[in-house]
């Protein structure tokens, strides 16, 4: 579990009260600056987070017992998000990923749909600010969400929030996507992962990860997955790129053929004018010669 727990507890409970993740779900999802939150309400919130933290970090319980204890905590409407946020924060602070967090998150999702929806919100929000995470935190968060996706605790349509192009990704987001899909491949296997991504019923969810909008973006996605050892999931994408490349080449040849015909037509008309000019000059010379003989 967490190293130096007293310091970690202080950081988790009080250090990031005004972050986006910390305020998800409060007051109907509307962010309220810390200075506008009544003191008593803020104190209650810190106490709630402390209770959640201590329950999660109880070394004497397994994930099943920890999940049952978390569900017994009295929460006001809108405070369910605090469970998800605190679990994700505890996971991110570990020196290396612990499967305990993934199992605990999975259990919460399976027991209550509202936790599944909240973890989906966390996924979207966390990815949008992934560049703010340290490398270790990034690895842990990616593996946590990979566990939820791999066990179907989290719906796969949340992957639609990831757009894999050169312009839409940063170094941090590429690392996140790399770890996420490598973990999914390890958990499901390449064959099953490929079947998931090629399922016609859910194809729209993955159009932004396996883009087909432009050859450039398609090629970037293929090169990305190939470079991380997952070229096996790009089979259909490669076939699509070959197909669209052939179409583009045919269009270019057709355009080039039209230009060649235009040049040929113009070149055929040029000798006619030259011939006419030559004939005119010849007639003129002949008339001059006859006139000279008469004289």
BELQUICOR-V165767 format. One record per residue. N is the residue number from 1. PSI is psi in whole degrees, -180 to 180 (none if undefined). OMEGA is omega in whole degrees, 0 to 359 (999 if undefined). D_LAST is the distance of its C-alpha to the last C-alpha in Angstrom with 2 decimals. Layout:
n=<N	N>
psi=<PSI	PSI>
omega=<OMEGA	OMEGA>
d_last=<D_LAST	D_LAST>
This chain:
n=<1	2	3	4	5	6	7	8	9	10	11	12	13	14	15	16	17	18	19	20	21	22	23	24	25	26	27	28	29	30	31	32	33	34	35	36	37	38	39	40	41	42	43	44	45	46	47	48	49	50	51	52	53	54	55	56	57	58	59	60	61	62	63	64	65	66	67	68	69	70	71	72	73	74	75	76	77	78	79	80	81	82	83	84	85	86	87	88	89	90	91	92	93	94	95	96	97	98	99	100	101	102	103	104	105	106	107	108	109	110	111	112	113	114	115	116	117	118	119	120	121	122	123	124	125	126	127	128	129	130	131	132	133	134	135	136	137	138	139	140	141	142	143	144	145	146	147	148	149	150	151	152	153	154	155	156	157	158	159	160	161	162	163	164	165	166	167	168	169	170	171	172	173	174	175	176	177	178	179	180	181	182	183	184	185	186	187	188	189	190	191	192	193	194	195	196	197	198	199	200	201	202	203	204	205	206	207	208	209	210	211	212	213	214	215	216	217	218	219	220	221	222	223	224	225	226	227	228	229	230	231	232	233	234	235	236	237	238	239	240	241	242	243	244	245	246	247	248	249	250	251	252	253	254	255	256	257	258	259	260	261	262	263	264	265	266	267	268	269	270	271	272	273	274	275	276	277	278	279	280	281	282	283	284	285	286	287	288	289	290	291	292	293	294	295>
psi=<-172	136	147	61	-41	-43	-41	-40	-45	-41	-44	-37	-35	-20	-29	43	-30	15	161	-45	-38	-24	5	132	-16	141	47	24	1	130	131	122	147	-35	-9	-5	125	145	-45	-40	-40	-39	-43	-37	-42	-41	-38	-44	-36	-43	-45	-45	-48	-34	-43	-40	4	112	-17	-4	154	-180	-31	-47	-40	-40	-43	-41	-38	-38	-17	-12	132	118	140	157	130	-13	-2	-30	-28	-35	-47	-44	-45	-38	-44	-39	-44	-42	-44	-24	-9	152	-33	158	135	127	-21	-42	-42	-42	-38	-44	-40	-43	-42	-42	-40	-29	-41	122	-29	-33	-36	-45	-37	-37	-32	-41	-40	-40	-49	-47	-42	-40	-36	-22	32	-27	-14	-10	147	163	-44	-42	-41	-45	-47	-42	-43	-42	-34	-49	-31	-38	-45	-39	-43	-24	6	22	-24	131	142	-13	-12	-18	-15	-15	-8	123	111	88	166	-37	-30	3	155	177	-41	-45	-32	-38	-43	-48	-40	-51	-41	-49	-31	-39	-40	-40	-37	-37	-43	-28	150	-41	-50	-38	-42	-40	-39	-46	-21	3	118	-31	-25	16	-36	-26	-26	7	-28	-21	-36	71	145	20	-40	149	-35	-48	-37	-45	-38	-44	-42	-47	-37	-53	-33	-39	-23	14	17	35	-19	-20	4	15	-53	-35	-39	-43	-40	-43	-41	-43	-49	-31	-39	-41	-44	-41	-40	-40	-40	-40	-41	-42	-40	-38	-40	-41	-41	-41	-39	-42	-39	-43	-43	-35	-29	-27	-23	-47	-31	-47	-36	-41	-43	-40	-41	-42	-39	-43	-39	-45	-40	-41	-38	-40	-39	-37	-41	-40	-37	-38	-37	-38	none>
omega=<187	174	179	188	179	179	179	179	180	180	184	186	189	188	186	183	185	178	181	182	184	184	174	175	179	175	178	178	181	181	177	179	183	183	178	178	179	184	181	179	179	178	178	181	178	179	178	180	179	179	179	181	182	178	179	187	180	184	186	183	174	186	180	180	178	178	178	180	179	181	178	179	181	181	173	179	181	181	180	180	181	178	183	181	183	178	180	180	179	180	184	184	179	178	174	185	176	182	178	183	178	179	179	177	178	181	179	180	183	183	185	183	182	177	176	179	180	177	176	176	178	179	182	182	182	180	181	180	183	181	181	184	171	184	181	179	181	179	183	181	180	181	178	181	176	178	181	179	183	179	181	173	179	181	185	180	177	178	178	179	179	176	185	172	180	183	187	180	175	178	181	182	178	176	179	181	179	182	180	184	175	177	178	179	179	183	185	189	183	183	181	178	179	179	178	184	182	180	182	183	182	185	182	181	189	180	181	178	177	190	177	183	177	177	180	181	177	180	179	180	179	180	181	182	177	182	180	175	181	178	181	181	183	183	180	179	178	179	178	180	177	181	182	178	177	179	180	179	178	178	179	178	179	178	179	178	178	178	181	179	179	180	180	179	181	180	180	180	183	180	180	181	180	180	180	180	180	179	180	180	180	178	181	180	181	179	179	181	178	180	181	180	180	181	999>
d_last=<124.26	123.03	123.70	125.45	126.36	127.83	124.59	122.53	124.76	124.26	120.49	120.32	122.71	121.89	118.75	116.10	117.64	114.46	111.97	110.04	111.92	115.30	114.68	113.31	115.58	117.58	117.82	115.71	113.02	112.44	112.39	114.95	114.80	117.94	119.09	119.31	121.43	125.11	127.12	129.49	126.65	124.97	128.28	128.77	125.28	125.94	129.24	127.54	124.97	127.76	129.61	126.49	125.72	129.24	129.29	126.00	127.10	130.54	130.71	133.67	131.81	129.06	126.07	127.89	130.85	128.61	126.64	129.84	131.09	127.83	128.03	131.56	130.44	130.76	127.32	126.42	123.50	120.25	121.89	121.06	117.90	120.12	121.18	117.61	116.48	119.48	119.16	115.49	116.30	119.15	116.90	114.14	116.61	117.77	116.64	115.48	115.25	118.54	118.47	121.51	119.28	116.99	120.01	121.59	118.45	118.09	121.69	121.24	118.14	119.90	122.99	121.41	117.95	117.82	117.78	114.86	112.96	113.88	112.74	109.43	109.13	110.05	107.29	104.64	105.94	106.46	102.95	101.45	103.18	103.14	101.47	104.73	106.76	107.58	106.54	110.07	110.45	107.09	108.13	111.48	110.04	107.35	109.98	112.29	109.73	108.64	112.26	112.43	109.18	110.12	113.43	111.94	114.12	110.95	108.36	105.00	103.04	103.72	101.04	98.47	98.97	97.32	93.53	92.29	88.90	87.73	87.58	90.92	93.10	94.50	96.08	99.49	98.53	96.88	100.09	102.07	99.89	100.01	103.82	104.23	102.25	103.58	107.09	106.23	104.82	107.99	110.23	108.43	106.43	102.66	102.85	104.92	102.98	99.74	101.27	102.27	98.80	97.15	99.61	97.53	100.36	100.11	96.46	95.71	98.22	96.16	92.59	92.75	94.09	91.75	88.74	85.86	84.03	81.30	80.46	81.17	84.72	85.35	84.31	86.51	89.57	88.99	88.68	91.75	94.07	92.79	93.47	97.10	97.74	97.44	94.12	96.02	96.03	92.25	91.43	90.29	88.47	86.51	85.57	84.46	82.31	80.65	80.03	78.55	76.43	74.92	74.14	72.44	70.37	69.30	68.29	66.27	64.54	63.75	62.29	60.31	59.00	57.77	55.90	54.30	53.14	51.60	49.71	48.57	47.26	45.25	43.85	42.73	40.65	38.79	36.68	35.48	33.89	32.35	30.97	29.48	27.89	26.45	25.03	23.36	21.72	20.56	19.00	17.22	15.79	14.74	12.78	10.99	10.20	8.92	6.57	5.32	5.35	3.75	0.00>
